[in-house]
Amino acid sequence: MSTGVAGYYDRLSRWNRVARIIGYGGGQDALTVHRALADPAANGRPTFTRLHDIVIARVIARLSGKRQLSVLDAGCGLGGTMLALAESLDASCTGLTLSTSQASIANAAAERRGYGQQVRAVVQSYDAPPGGPFDAIVAIESLAHSTDPARSVAALSRVLTPGGRLVIVDDMPEPEALDSPDLTAFKAGWQCPALWTAQEYREHLKALGLHLTDEIDLTSDMRPRSALTVAWLMTLNRWARLITGSSLRQVLDSHAGGLALERLAARKLVRYQLIVARRPELQVS
């Protein structure tokens, strides 16, 4: 995973605090940097906690037993997912991020909420994760940043317990999108050097000996803005480049990439997918 991602998220964490006026950074209050999804509990309004509810109900709650679950959040962002798991399932969570500012925000939030001994974010690559083993590993919008997804997925799979689950949630392009200028803009703006399709994930997980247990297409739960709004925001982005210094250029690239993603999602050329794979149980002879 590129260390350039660290600076990318450090800058975004600072900038998004003021960028809400143009529609970015809304997940800060929920300590997330992932997608908002239509939430039945909020009368269909998109929320940043909806994905946590899906992951908990469809995957991790099924693992609950008498002992405390051990979870690795590979690309933990601001810590919102770890806190949701700790609060809902009493899970013990370790989060990995390359961003010192994200780790600081996540750990401060855990202390404030009384989970300082249960939730911990560390500055570390998910290509070299702690040994665990972990009952569940979640990678939400993080493997897209990997320079070598095969290496990253293999590293994570090695620290799963037998019977443990690897949960991947990410933007996955359709084959017909691979030559799209919008996909190029998205990958460049969001630091996604090797963006895998869902089929590539399926094939590699199977090659590692993991069993696919669930796959959910969440694209229909996204709420991309209208084409007119996206076009207006792209114009605003271009004007902003003329009056800002180079220190904000990467942030503006990120915003342009996000707008390109909205266009792709509206045309169903990139899908927001959840894939779950299980490490087989040990065979007893």
C-alpha positions in Angstrom: 0.0 0.0 0.0 1.4 3.4 -1.0 2.6 5.7 1.7 1.1 8.5 -0.5 -2.2 7.4 0.9 -1.1 8.6 4.3 -0.7 12.2 3.1 -3.9 12.0 1.1 -6.0 11.1 4.1 -4.2 13.6 6.4 -5.0 16.4 4.0 -8.6 15.2 3.5 -9.2 14.9 7.2 -8.3 18.6 7.7 -10.0 19.9 4.5 -13.3 18.0 4.9 -14.0 19.9 8.1 -14.7 23.0 6.0 -15.7 21.3 2.7 -19.2 20.3 3.9 -20.6 23.5 2.4 -20.0 21.9 -1.1 -21.2 18.4 0.0 -18.2 16.6 1.3 -17.0 15.4 4.7 -20.5 14.5 5.9 -19.3 11.3 7.6 -17.0 13.2 10.0 -19.8 13.3 12.7 -20.2 9.5 12.5 -16.4 9.0 12.4 -16.6 7.5 9.0 -15.1 8.2 5.6 -17.2 5.6 3.7 -20.3 5.9 1.6 -23.7 6.9 3.0 -26.5 4.5 2.1 -30.3 4.7 2.1 -31.4 3.7 5.6 -34.8 2.1 6.4 -34.4 3.2 10.0 -34.2 6.8 8.8 -37.2 6.6 6.4 -34.8 6.0 3.5 -32.6 8.9 4.1 -28.9 8.1 3.5 -26.9 7.6 6.7 -23.2 6.8 7.3 -24.2 4.2 9.9 -26.3 2.1 7.5 -23.3 0.1 6.3 -22.3 -0.8 9.9 -25.8 -2.2 10.4 -25.5 -4.3 7.3 -22.1 -5.7 8.2 -23.1 -6.4 11.8 -26.4 -8.1 11.0 -25.3 -10.0 7.8 -21.8 -11.1 8.9 -20.3 -10.4 12.2 -23.2 -11.0 14.6 -23.4 -14.5 13.2 -19.9 -15.1 14.7 -20.9 -14.1 18.2 -20.5 -16.6 20.9 -19.4 -16.7 24.5 -16.0 -15.3 24.0 -15.3 -11.7 22.9 -14.9 -11.4 19.1 -11.5 -10.1 17.8 -11.9 -7.8 14.8 -9.3 -6.2 12.5 -10.4 -3.1 10.6 -8.0 -2.9 7.7 -8.2 0.8 6.8 -10.0 2.0 9.9 -10.4 5.7 8.9 -11.7 7.7 11.8 -12.7 4.7 13.9 -16.5 4.7 13.4 -16.7 1.1 12.3 -14.7 -0.2 15.2 -16.8 1.8 17.7 -20.0 0.4 16.1 -18.7 -3.1 16.5 -17.6 -2.5 20.1 -20.9 -0.9 21.1 -23.1 -3.5 19.3 -21.2 -6.7 19.9 -18.7 -5.9 22.6 -16.0 -6.8 20.0 -12.3 -6.1 20.6 -11.1 -4.1 17.6 -7.7 -3.2 16.2 -7.6 -0.7 13.3 -4.9 -0.1 10.8 -4.3 3.2 9.0 -1.4 5.0 7.4 -2.7 8.3 8.5 -1.5 9.7 11.8 -4.3 12.1 12.0 -6.9 9.4 11.5 -5.4 7.2 14.1 -5.3 10.1 16.6 -9.0 10.9 15.9 -10.0 7.3 16.2 -8.2 6.7 19.5 -9.4 10.0 21.0 -13.0 9.0 20.2 -12.6 5.6 21.7 -11.3 7.1 24.9 -14.2 9.6 25.0 -16.8 6.8 24.7 -15.2 4.5 27.2 -13.7 2.0 24.8 -10.0 3.0 25.1 -9.1 -0.6 26.3 -11.2 -2.2 23.6 -10.7 -0.2 20.5 -7.2 0.8 19.2 -6.0 2.4 15.9 -2.4 2.0 14.9 -0.4 3.5 12.1 0.5 0.3 10.1 0.0 -1.1 6.6 -2.6 -3.8 6.1 0.0 -5.5 3.9 1.8 -6.4 7.1 -1.0 -6.8 9.6 -0.6 -7.9 13.3 -0.6 -11.6 13.8 -4.0 -11.9 15.4 -5.6 -14.2 14.7 -8.9 -12.4 14.1 -12.4 -13.7 14.0 -13.3 -11.1 11.4 -11.5 -8.6 9.2 -13.3 -5.7 7.6 -11.9 -3.7 4.7 -14.3 -0.9 3.9 -13.2 1.3 0.9 -9.6 0.5 1.7 -8.4 -2.2 -0.6 -9.0 0.2 -3.5 -5.9 2.0 -2.4 -3.7 -1.1 -2.6 -0.9 -1.0 -5.1 -1.1 -4.9 -5.2 -4.5 -6.2 -4.1 -3.4 -9.8 -4.4 -0.7 -9.2 -1.9 -3.0 -7.3 0.4 -5.8 -9.8 0.4 -3.3 -12.7 0.9 -1.8 -10.9 3.9 -5.1 -10.3 5.5 -6.4 -13.9 4.9 -3.3 -15.3 6.7 -4.4 -13.7 10.0 -8.0 -15.0 10.0 -9.0 -17.6 12.5 -10.3 -20.9 11.1 -14.0 -20.1 10.4 -13.2 -16.4 10.4 -14.7 -14.0 7.9 -13.1 -11.5 5.6 -15.5 -8.6 4.7 -14.6 -6.5 1.7 -16.7 -3.4 0.8 -15.6 -1.3 -2.1 -16.2 0.4 -5.4 -15.8 -2.3 -8.1 -15.9 -1.4 -11.8 -17.8 -3.3 -14.4 -15.6 -4.5 -17.3 -17.1 -2.0 -19.7 -16.0 0.9 -17.5 -12.3 0.1 -17.6 -11.5 2.5 -20.4 -13.8 5.2 -19.2 -12.3 8.7 -18.6 -14.5 9.0 -15.5 -12.9 5.8 -14.1 -9.4 7.2 -14.8 -10.4 10.5 -13.0 -11.8 8.5 -10.1 -8.7 6.3 -9.7 -6.3 9.2 -9.9 -8.3 11.4 -7.5 -8.9 8.7 -4.9 -5.4 7.2 -5.0 -6.7 3.8 -6.5 -3.8 2.5 -8.5 -5.2 -1.0 -9.1 -8.9 -1.1 -8.8 -10.2 -4.7 -8.9 -13.4 -5.9 -10.4 -15.7 -8.1 -8.3 -14.7 -11.1 -10.5 -11.0 -10.5 -9.6 -11.9 -10.5 -5.9 -13.9 -13.7 -6.3 -11.1 -15.5 -8.2 -8.4 -14.5 -5.9 -10.3 -15.3 -2.7 -11.0 -18.8 -4.1 -7.4 -19.2 -5.0 -6.4 -18.5 -1.4 -8.7 -21.3 -0.3 -11.4 -19.1 1.2 -15.1 -19.9 0.6 -17.4 -17.1 -0.7 -20.4 -16.9 1.6 -22.1 -13.7 0.7 -22.2 -11.0 -1.9 -24.4 -8.0 -1.7 -24.7 -5.3 -4.4 -25.3 -2.0 -2.5 -25.3 0.2 -5.5 -29.1 0.8 -5.4 -28.7 2.1 -1.9 -26.4 4.9 -2.9 -27.9 8.3 -3.7 -25.7 10.0 -6.3 -26.7 13.6 -7.0 -28.4 14.7 -10.2 -26.3 15.1 -13.3 -26.9 18.9 -13.2 -25.6 19.1 -9.6 -22.6 17.1 -10.4 -21.8 19.2 -13.5 -22.1 22.4 -11.4 -19.8 21.0 -8.7 -17.3 20.0 -11.4 -17.3 23.6 -12.7 -16.8 24.9 -9.1 -13.9 22.4 -8.8 -12.2 23.8 -11.9 -12.6 27.4 -10.7 -11.2 26.4 -7.3 -8.0 25.2 -9.0 -7.4 28.7 -10.4 -7.4 30.3 -7.0 -5.9 27.7 -4.7 -2.3 26.7 -4.1 -0.7 23.4 -4.9 -1.2 22.2 -1.3 -4.9 21.8 -2.0 -4.5 20.3 -5.5 -4.7 16.7 -4.2 -7.9 17.5 -2.3 -9.5 19.0 -5.4 -8.4 16.0 -7.4 -10.1 13.8 -4.8 -13.3 15.8 -5.0 -13.2 15.6 -8.8 -12.7 11.9 -8.5 -15.7 11.6 -6.3 -17.9 13.4 -8.8 -16.6 11.1 -11.5 -17.6 8.2 -9.3 -21.1 9.6 -8.9 -21.4 9.7 -12.7 -20.2 6.1 -13.0 -22.5 4.9 -10.2 -25.5 6.5 -11.8 -24.8 4.6 -15.0 -24.1 1.4 -13.0 -20.5 1.2 -14.4 -19.1 1.0 -10.9 -20.9 -1.0 -8.3 -20.6 -0.7 -4.5 -20.3 -4.3 -3.4 -19.9 -6.3 -0.3 -18.1 -9.6 -0.6 -17.7 -12.0 2.4 -15.3 -14.9 2.4 -14.8 -17.6 5.1 -11.5 -19.3 6.0 -12.3 -23.0 6.3 -12.4 -24.7 9.7 -9.4 -26.9 10.7 -10.0 -30.5 9.8 -9.7 -32.9 12.8 -8.4 -36.3 11.8 
